[in-house]
Amino acid sequence: MRLRQETGLTSAKAVPTSQLEVVKQTEGSSRAVGGIFVFVEPAFALSPGHDGVAHRTVDVVVVGAGGAGLTAAITAKEAGVKNVVVLEKMAFAGGNTVRAGGGFNAAIKADYEKAGIKDSPELHASQTLAAGDYRGNPEIVKKLTALAPESVQWLKDHGVKFQDRIYQIYGGLHPRARNPLGPRGSAYIMALCDVCDKLGIPVELETKVVAVLREKPFGGRVLGVQIEQEGKVLNIRARTGVIVCAGGFAANSKLCGLHDPRLEKLGTTNHPGATGEVLNSLIDLGAQTTCLDYIQCIPGGLPDGKKYPNLFTHVDRFIFTNLKGERFIHEDARRDVLRDAMLAQPEMIAWTIIDADGFELQKNSKGPENEAALKDGTLYIGNSVEDLAKKMKVDPKVLKATIDTYNKAVDTKKDPLGRAPSMLVNKIAKAPFYAGQVTMKRHHTMGGVVIDTQARVIDRDGKIIPGLWAAGEITGVVHGTNRVGGNAMADIFTYGRVAGQSAAKAAKAS
């Protein structure tokens, strides 16, 4: 599978920011995707009780080519499933993973001991459950945090390289995140697409899953999927079953607005395909759902569509201020608290402020965005705090007083706004200084289908739906009311692995 990045290293045409696109090839009458040819079988009956024919039969269908879907497909293949296919409705692989900052939470003993930090999978679990107001499933969460270190190693074994440090990500509540080397979340996708190539796993792009097919509307096993591909509606039979990793619905403004009217007019950090159709299909066949009302926002660009800076990854490095240059929230708060505080600001806009050391720290992951914002004039730079204030059009005395008060809090380990002492480490003191405006954007939908610890989807009666697994943002049992920053990567790769293992086990048993 050949990939093209926005860097243009192998590209013949421009692609959207932070997106990867698989180069499709065509040869003869066979259909080839990513250099892997897909053979179309003769039609035959799906199964008794279901109308239609199967135009193709595979062992396992994976819906979605994001981090969870690619991980599930690779894991299933490596565990012995012979015929796995990944279906992706967009023209590029990666889902929301390619747009993510890439921070991965895992309590790895060697890492936190090296950093002199107290941590454990048990602490990770307890913080995750508490942050979600105990709406997450305890057993699901405990398994996630226990297996997250293994998931990091699994990614390393499959070509992902990580930076040699851990930190507290924005909304992360504890310093246990690590970033991949390379272009943020895209680093994961590039590595996993290479593995799919090596294992002969086809990733079929521009293939929309219309419905997940089941023997009866609310009973029986899952049989496969119905797709739209090249203008045709086709059925794919799945001998073992279907793994759904189709993501959330944060790009669907109307659906989000039904759950929280404040959010309908906001933009989104998600790719345009995150609209929830497959979730609706699972609901239609009887899947149980939970936490659909909880939708997370994070700071993003202003509605004018210009390039915007990203200065808020490392919580110990930045502060938020209002349009007057005054802090209004402790920056290490839960993401839902941060969302509500920013949405309460005039015009729902805030400033993010960082110094030269903090800016340098973010160059690996956020450098291209910030350089683009500098050229676009949306990232302001000042040789002094007073100089920065003038460019921000705020009172220099107010901004200086704000930063002086914050720096004093670093010295005393006492923040008037309640920032934790562990996050009062670095002063904003080294010139040049940087500032950029942000507003909130819809980022992550915490709700989705209910799964068990084996990633099997549960129906409304609390029973397992045979032949159906799910992982990633389409599930709703991990994060509860509020997702901890850095836990999305842990979730998609860990439960992507669990789903792949479970499907492989089912294949061997059949």
Secondary structure, 3 states (H helix, E strand, C coil): CCEECCCCCCCCCCCCCCCCEECCEEECCEEEECCEEECCCCCEEEECCEEEEECEEEEEEEECCEHHHHHHHHHHHHCCCCCEEEECCCCCCECCHHHCCCCEECCCHHHHHHCCCCCCHHHHHHHHHHHCCCCCCHHHHHHHHHHHHHHHHHHHHCCCCECCCCECECCCCCCCEECECCCCCHHHHHHHHHHHHHHCCCEECCEEEEEEEEEECCEEEEEEEEEEECCEEEEEEEEEEEEECCCCCCCCHHHHHHHCHHHCCCCECCCCCCCCHHHHHHHHCCECEECCCCEEEEEECCCCCCCCCCCCCEHHHEEEECCCCCCCCCCCCCHHHHHHHHHCCHHHEEEEEECHHHHHHCHHHHHHHHHHHHHHCCEEEECCHHHHHHHHCCCHHHHHHHHHHHHHHHHHCCCCCCCCHHHCCCCCCCCCEEEEEEEEEEEEECCEECECCCCEEEECCCCEEEEEEECHHHECCCCCCCCCCCHHHHHHHHHHHHHHHHHHHHHHHC
